[in-house]
């Protein structure tokens, strides 16, 4: 159970980190002001300019919603799992991932506590959000402390399998607090929207999100990020299982 939470929260945190980059289209103009010869396209901007523009967009986001497809493969897995769902984010620190297919489950943060709900198991795992998640941890982005320019080494990634019309940006955490080894983004060249996000963990497992219907800075009530534990549900905490 705890392993399932660790995988889910880490993937969700990384997903929020990337999704929060999509804000105002005007913020990326400076990234296109100069050309740079790269392995992807000759018109790609210098990687430092592109990452700086992504950081500007991330800082401007208040809320976002999106549909997602999530795939996990490699590492200790012998098969590829594919899941579908929706994500809501409201800064600072509030987010929820509702997985709809093939198995319903939810990961919800109200800014202070994370709830991982597995309805088929009738279990909820409750964990506090770390007071200081570290500069390179996805949780830092949820609280507004992360900075792409400061906290990552950036380079253009392999674009052979990239979505047409995107740049692939590879981000390696500079600190030792990250839950993943590498974060890779497929960025729309025109809008800087994040079309695809992939994280690689320390065992080689790759968690990939593809996004659709991404919308930012819409009104989202705080109640969407309040989780009420259903009746007849086992509650697991750091102190061990208990029943409400």
C-alpha positions as semicolon CSV with decimal commas, in nm:
position;residue;x (nm);y (nm);z (nm)
1;X;0,000;0,000;0,000
2;X;0,270;0,249;0,095
3;X;0,463;0,164;-0,219
4;X;0,155;0,247;-0,424
5;X;0,128;0,586;-0,252
6;X;0,496;0,662;-0,308
7;X;0,468;0,592;-0,679
8;X;0,143;0,782;-0,713
9;X;0,241;1,091;-0,517
10;X;0,584;1,114;-0,681
11;X;0,430;1,089;-1,027
12;X;0,153;1,331;-0,934
13;X;0,400;1,582;-0,790
14;X;0,615;1,572;-1,101
15;X;0,305;1,608;-1,316
16;X;0,195;1,918;-1,125
17;X;0,545;2,060;-1,153
18;X;0,528;2,044;-1,529
19;X;0,164;2,141;-1,568
20;X;0,219;2,456;-1,363
21;X;0,446;2,583;-1,641
22;X;0,154;2,647;-1,875
23;X;0,022;3,000;-1,821
24;X;0,038;3,309;-2,041
25;X;0,150;3,269;-2,406
26;X;0,318;3,610;-2,407
27;X;0,568;3,497;-2,146
28;X;0,769;3,289;-2,393
29;X;0,850;3,558;-2,650
30;X;1,207;3,602;-2,530
31;X;1,274;3,233;-2,587
32;X;1,218;3,283;-2,960
33;X;1,424;3,600;-2,991
34;X;1,744;3,418;-3,087
35;X;1,820;3,104;-3,288
36;X;2,029;2,814;-3,168
37;X;2,158;2,514;-3,362
38;X;2,034;2,197;-3,189
39;X;1,974;1,835;-3,275
40;X;1,600;1,900;-3,288
41;X;1,540;2,207;-3,506
42;X;1,773;2,479;-3,626
43;X;1,537;2,751;-3,496
44;X;1,535;2,627;-3,138
45;X;1,625;2,899;-2,886
46;X;1,922;2,859;-2,652
47;X;1,817;2,610;-2,384
48;X;1,875;2,863;-2,104
49;X;1,635;3,109;-2,271
50;X;1,370;2,842;-2,316
51;X;1,392;2,726;-1,953
52;X;1,377;3,087;-1,829
53;X;1,057;3,138;-2,028
54;X;0,907;2,818;-1,887
55;X;0,987;2,939;-1,536
56;X;0,810;3,270;-1,608
57;X;0,499;3,081;-1,711
58;X;0,513;2,851;-1,410
59;X;0,529;3,148;-1,173
60;X;0,218;3,303;-1,331
61;X;-0,015;3,004;-1,294
62;X;-0,288;3,018;-1,030
63;X;-0,503;2,720;-1,131
64;X;-0,520;2,457;-1,402
65;X;-0,724;2,162;-1,519
66;X;-0,644;1,887;-1,769
67;X;-0,723;1,535;-1,884
68;X;-0,433;1,291;-1,879
69;X;-0,312;0,956;-2,001
70;X;-0,055;0,800;-1,767
71;X;0,184;0,518;-1,862
72;X;0,438;0,349;-1,636
73;X;0,697;0,112;-1,783
74;X;1,047;-0,024;-1,721
75;X;1,225;-0,065;-1,391
76;X;1,088;-0,364;-1,202
77;X;0,773;-0,374;-1,422
78;X;0,742;-0,638;-1,691
79;X;0,435;-0,473;-1,848
80;X;0,322;-0,120;-1,930
81;X;0,029;0,014;-1,728
82;X;-0,199;0,269;-1,897
83;X;-0,440;0,483;-1,695
84;X;-0,674;0,773;-1,773
85;X;-0,797;1,054;-1,551
86;X;-0,823;1,424;-1,471
87;X;-0,606;1,667;-1,275
88;X;-0,689;1,991;-1,091
89;X;-0,431;2,229;-0,941
90;X;-0,470;2,541;-0,732
91;X;-0,163;2,710;-0,594
92;X;-0,029;2,715;-0,338
93;X;-0,009;2,346;-0,270
94;X;-0,356;2,220;-0,359
95;X;-0,403;1,952;-0,622
96;X;-0,598;1,637;-0,701
97;X;-0,551;1,352;-0,946
98;X;-0,862;1,141;-1,012
99;X;-0,779;0,822;-1,198
100;X;-1,089;0,694;-1,378
101;X;-0,970;0,394;-1,581
102;X;-0,901;0,108;-1,545
103;X;-0,910;0,134;-1,163
104;X;-1,058;0,432;-0,976
105;X;-0,824;0,602;-0,729
106;X;-0,750;0,956;-0,615
107;X;-0,453;1,154;-0,483
108;X;-0,561;1,478;-0,313
109;X;-0,356;1,748;-0,140
110;X;-0,515;2,034;0,054
111;X;-0,175;2,198;0,102
112;X;-0,104;2,036;0,438
113;X;-0,203;1,670;0,392
114;X;-0,202;1,419;0,107
115;X;-0,482;1,162;0,085
116;X;-0,438;0,854;-0,135
117;X;-0,775;0,684;-0,178
118;X;-0,809;0,332;-0,322
119;X;-1,187;0,269;-0,320
120;X;-1,168;-0,092;-0,440
121;X;-0,944;-0,169;-0,142
122;X;-1,151;0,054;0,088
123;X;-0,832;0,217;0,209
124;X;-0,698;0,573;0,245
125;X;-0,337;0,653;0,322
126;X;-0,292;0,990;0,494
127;X;0,050;1,159;0,500
128;X;0,159;1,515;0,585
129;X;0,311;1,736;0,318
130;X;0,680;1,788;0,411
131;X;0,752;2,128;0,564
132;X;1,053;2,163;0,334
133;X;1,044;1,931;0,036
134;X;1,375;2,052;-0,106
135;X;1,443;2,269;-0,407
136;X;1,440;1,990;-0,665
137;X;1,148;1,787;-0,530
138;X;0,816;1,811;-0,718
139;X;0,649;1,911;-0,390
140;X;0,855;2,229;-0,397
141;X;0,674;2,336;-0,712
142;X;0,339;2,283;-0,540
143;X;0,437;2,532;-0,271
144;X;0,594;2,778;-0,512
145;X;0,951;2,727;-0,391
146;X;1,091;2,548;-0,697
147;X;1,279;2,725;-0,973
148;X;1,362;2,558;-1,305
149;X;1,657;2,785;-1,375
150;X;1,814;2,745;-1,031
151;X;1,729;2,385;-0,945
152;X;1,795;2,193;-1,269
153;X;2,062;2,138;-1,532
154;X;1,884;2,167;-1,867
155;X;1,957;2,030;-2,212
156;X;1,766;1,943;-2,526
157;X;1,656;1,579;-2,526
158;X;1,611;1,318;-2,795
159;X;1,333;1,435;-3,026
160;X;1,302;1,124;-3,243
161;X;0,984;1,006;-3,067
162;X;0,858;1,354;-2,976
163;X;0,516;1,487;-3,066
164;X;0,538;1,692;-3,390
165;X;0,576;2,064;-3,323
166;X;0,745;2,026;-2,985
167;X;1,087;2,072;-2,830
168;X;1,210;1,809;-2,586
169;X;1,370;1,952;-2,272
170;X;1,565;1,726;-2,035
171;X;1,590;1,851;-1,674
172;X;1,830;1,691;-1,426
173;X;1,786;1,792;-1,057
174;X;2,094;1,960;-0,913
175;X;2,016;1,869;-0,552
176;X;1,982;1,529;-0,386
177;X;1,622;1,567;-0,264
178;X;1,437;1,482;-0,586
179;X;1,212;1,177;-0,609
180;X;1,326;1,112;-0,966
181;X;1,649;1,103;-1,161
182;X;1,537;1,298;-1,465
183;X;1,238;1,502;-1,584
184;X;1,171;1,531;-1,957
185;X;0,918;1,769;-2,113
186;X;0,779;1,787;-2,465
187;X;0,703;2,159;-2,506
188;X;0,481;2,307;-2,775
189;X;0,708;2,533;-2,985
190;X;0,437;2,795;-3,037
191;X;0,262;2,816;-2,699
192;X;0,507;2,646;-2,460
193;X;0,224;2,424;-2,336
194;X;0,348;2,096;-2,189
195;X;0,226;1,822;-2,423
196;X;0,409;1,534;-2,257
197;X;0,592;1,479;-1,927
198;X;0,815;1,183;-1,841
199;X;1,004;1,114;-1,519
200;X;1,267;0,843;-1,478
201;X;1,317;0,708;-1,128
202;X;1,633;0,563;-0,978
203;X;1,534;0,207;-1,074
204;X;1,483;0,297;-1,438
205;X;1,102;0,308;-1,435
206;X;0,955;0,572;-1,666
207;X;0,629;0,748;-1,577
208;X;0,479;0,937;-1,872
209;X;0,183;1,175;-1,880
210;X;0,020;1,307;-2,197
211;X;-0,217;1,600;-2,152
212;X;-0,531;1,715;-2,329
213;X;-0,785;1,994;-2,270
214;X;-0,536;2,192;-2,062
215;X;-0,686;2,512;-1,918
216;X;-0,529;2,761;-1,680
217;X;-0,628;3,036;-1,438
218;X;-0,993;2,945;-1,406
219;X;-1,186;2,967;-1,078
220;X;-1,157;2,645;-0,875
221;X;-1,333;2,633;-0,536
222;X;-1,120;2,527;-0,240
223;X;-1,377;2,257;-0,168
224;X;-1,247;2,059;-0,465
225;X;-0,927;1,996;-0,269
226;X;-1,095;1,889;0,054
227;X;-1,107;1,514;0,098
228;X;-1,366;1,348;0,319
229;X;-1,287;0,992;0,420
230;X;-1,575;0,763;0,316
231;X;-1,743;0,544;0,578
232;X;-1,624;0,186;0,623
233;X;-1,279;0,282;0,494
234;X;-0,953;0,179;0,658
235;X;-0,727;0,475;0,730
236;X;-0,350;0,424;0,725
237;X;-0,116;0,685;0,869
238;X;0,246;0,705;0,976
239;X;0,132;0,564;1,311
240;X;-0,022;0,255;1,149
241;X;-0,372;0,147;1,038
242;X;-0,681;0,266;1,220
243;X;-1,053;0,301;1,162
244;X;-1,247;0,629;1,201
